[in-house]
Amino acid sequence: MADSPRKVYLSALADCLRRLRKADGYATDAGEMVTLEPAPKLADNAPFITPVWSRQARATDPAVLRTTRATTVDIIAKVPAVYTRAQEALDEIVADIERALEDQRFRFPVGYQFPQYQSAEPIAAAAADGWVGVVVTVAGHIPIQPR
């Protein structure tokens, strides 16, 4: 049985996010733990990124109304950060996520729209928790049926 269109889309996003490594010029090593699990069980301050689909709706483009669904994905990221660098760490992970998606159209199969940036929102944490988090929301059209 073929993977669902949502799984194909999330897997392509995960491949983009695995690029996040300081050795490759990124500000964080968040790409070391990319998972497709909505709520990964990790150590308290372990960094992670997970793309999770949050909503599907009717296609917004009439030309593909019968063949695709508008799909919204939340890219949830958490990275360690000391109190004095929390804002800087938050800016770095958001910039890394946006940069990891640049020029990656080739990772998405024919019929899958490249994800378009929608918004970013910090995840609230207490100042002493030792981490910062963000939800970056992207959206695109994906096929209704597996290809």
C-alpha positions as CSV (number, residue, x, y, z in Angstrom):
1,M,0.0,0.0,0.0
2,A,1.3,3.4,-0.9
3,D,2.0,6.1,1.7
4,S,-0.8,8.6,2.3
5,P,-0.3,12.0,0.6
6,R,0.1,13.5,4.1
7,K,2.9,11.2,4.9
8,V,4.7,11.9,1.6
9,Y,4.4,15.6,2.3
10,L,5.6,15.4,5.9
11,S,8.5,13.2,4.8
12,A,9.6,15.7,2.2
13,L,9.4,18.5,4.8
14,A,11.4,16.3,7.3
15,D,14.1,15.8,4.6
16,C,14.4,19.6,4.3
17,L,14.7,20.0,8.1
18,R,17.4,17.4,8.5
19,R,19.7,19.8,6.8
20,L,19.9,21.9,9.9
21,R,23.5,21.4,11.1
22,K,26.1,23.9,12.2
23,A,28.6,22.0,10.0
24,D,26.5,22.9,7.0
25,G,26.3,26.6,7.9
26,Y,23.2,26.7,10.0
27,A,23.0,28.4,13.4
28,T,21.7,25.3,15.1
29,D,22.0,21.5,15.0
30,A,18.3,21.0,15.3
31,G,18.3,18.7,12.2
32,E,19.9,16.0,14.3
33,M,16.5,15.0,15.7
34,V,13.8,15.3,13.2
35,T,10.8,13.1,13.8
36,L,7.3,12.7,12.4
37,E,5.9,12.0,15.8
38,P,3.5,14.8,16.9
39,A,4.7,14.6,20.6
40,P,8.2,13.1,20.7
41,K,9.4,11.7,24.1
42,L,12.8,13.2,24.6
43,A,15.0,14.4,27.4
44,D,13.8,17.8,28.8
45,N,16.3,20.0,26.9
46,A,16.8,17.8,23.8
47,P,16.4,19.7,20.6
48,F,13.9,18.4,18.1
49,I,11.9,19.4,15.0
50,T,8.7,17.7,13.9
51,P,6.4,18.6,11.0
52,V,2.8,17.8,11.9
53,W,-0.2,18.3,9.7
54,S,-2.7,20.5,11.5
55,R,-5.5,21.0,9.0
56,Q,-6.9,20.0,5.6
57,A,-9.5,21.9,3.7
58,R,-11.0,22.2,0.3
59,A,-8.5,23.3,-2.3
60,T,-8.3,27.1,-2.7
61,D,-7.5,26.8,-6.4
62,P,-10.5,25.9,-8.5
63,A,-8.3,24.2,-11.1
64,V,-7.3,21.5,-8.6
65,L,-10.5,21.4,-6.5
66,R,-11.3,17.7,-7.3
67,T,-7.8,16.4,-7.1
68,T,-6.1,18.1,-4.1
69,R,-6.6,19.3,-0.6
70,A,-5.2,22.5,1.0
71,T,-3.0,21.1,3.8
72,T,-1.5,23.1,6.6
73,V,1.5,21.8,8.5
74,D,2.9,23.1,11.8
75,I,6.7,22.7,12.0
76,I,7.3,22.5,15.8
77,A,10.9,23.1,17.0
78,K,12.5,23.2,20.4
79,V,16.1,24.1,21.0
80,P,18.2,24.6,24.2
81,A,18.7,28.2,25.2
82,V,20.1,29.9,28.3
83,Y,18.0,32.8,29.6
84,T,20.4,35.4,28.4
85,R,20.2,34.1,24.8
86,A,16.6,33.0,24.5
87,Q,15.5,35.6,22.0
88,E,18.6,35.1,19.9
89,A,18.1,31.3,19.9
90,L,14.5,31.7,18.9
91,D,15.5,34.0,16.0
92,E,18.1,31.4,14.9
93,I,15.8,28.4,14.8
94,V,13.2,30.4,12.9
95,A,15.8,31.6,10.4
96,D,17.2,28.0,10.1
97,I,13.8,26.6,9.3
98,E,13.0,29.2,6.7
99,R,16.5,28.7,5.1
100,A,16.2,24.9,5.2
101,L,13.1,25.2,2.9
102,E,14.8,27.4,0.4
103,D,15.5,25.8,-3.0
104,Q,14.1,22.5,-2.0
105,R,11.2,22.1,-4.5
106,F,12.9,19.0,-5.9
107,R,12.1,17.1,-2.7
108,F,8.3,17.3,-3.3
109,P,6.8,14.9,-5.9
110,V,4.9,16.1,-8.9
111,G,1.4,17.1,-7.8
112,Y,2.5,18.3,-4.4
113,Q,2.7,22.1,-4.0
114,F,5.8,23.4,-2.4
115,P,4.9,24.6,1.2
116,Q,4.3,28.3,1.4
117,Y,5.2,30.2,4.6
118,Q,2.1,31.3,6.6
119,S,3.2,32.3,10.1
120,A,5.5,31.7,13.1
121,E,4.6,31.8,16.7
122,P,6.9,31.2,19.8
123,I,6.0,28.4,22.2
124,A,5.9,29.9,25.7
125,A,8.4,28.6,28.2
126,A,9.4,29.8,31.6
127,A,12.7,31.8,31.6
128,A,14.5,29.1,33.6
129,D,13.3,26.1,31.5
130,G,16.5,26.1,29.4
131,W,14.8,26.0,26.0
132,V,12.9,28.0,23.4
133,G,10.4,26.7,20.9
134,V,8.5,27.9,17.8
135,V,5.7,26.7,15.6
136,V,6.3,27.7,11.9
137,T,3.1,27.1,9.8
138,V,3.4,26.3,6.1
139,A,0.7,25.3,3.7
140,G,0.3,23.8,0.2
141,H,-2.0,21.6,-1.9
142,I,-1.4,17.9,-1.9
143,P,-3.2,15.1,-3.8
144,I,-6.3,13.6,-2.4
145,Q,-5.3,10.0,-3.4
146,P,-1.9,8.4,-3.2
147,R,0.0,8.4,-6.5
